[in-house]
Amino acid sequence: MRDDAFRAYFERHHASLSRLAYLMTGEPDVADDLAADALTEVWRHWDRVNAADDPVAYGHGIVMNLARGWVRRRGRERLLSFEAFRRGRDTDVPAVLDVRGALRRLPHRRRACVVLRYAFDLPEREVAAILGISVGAVKSSTSRGAKQLAELLGDHVRIDGWEAAR
C-alpha cells in the first residue's frame, strides 16, 4: 500500500518537481538530480509527507531547499553577464534576454517566489507555506523579483500573462 501510494505521488508530481528544480537552477541535468533527490527524501519520510496538509507542497519545499543548497555551493559563478553585455563585451542579445538567465541573477527568495507564483501559478499562501515565510514576505519578494526581472529583461519579454515592463 505504501509503495502504491508513493508510486502514484511519483507519477503525478515528478515532472512538476523537475520543472521547479529547472526553473530554480537553469540546469536540466541538475534539475533531474534535484528532483530525484527530492523524491528520495519524500520516500524516506513518506509517512510525514502523506500526513501533511499538502503533500505536493511538502515535495516542492524539499526541491526548494535542495536548489538553495545547490545555488549556494555554486557560489557567485554566473553563466550570463548582463553587465558585460551592457559594456559591449557580449553581442548575443537573445542570450541576454533569456528568462532563465535573468532568473539566475535573482536572489534565491525572489527567484523562488517569482517561479512559484508565475510559473506554477500558486497562491501566495501556498508559496508562503512551501518557503516557510509569511504571506507578506511572499508579496514583497515577488514584487521585487518581478521588478528586478523587468529591469534585466527590458520591455522585450512577456511571461505567461505577466508583462516584464519597467
Secondary structure, 3 states (H helix, E strand, C coil): CHHHHHHHHHHHHHHHHHHHHHHHHCCHHHHHHHHHHHHHHHHHCHHHHHHCCCHHHHHHHHHHHHHHHHHHHHCCCCCCCHHHHHCCCCCCHHHHCCHHHHHHHCCHHHHHHHHHHHHCCCCHHHHHHHHCCCHHHHHHHHHHHHHHHHHHHCCCCEECCEECCC
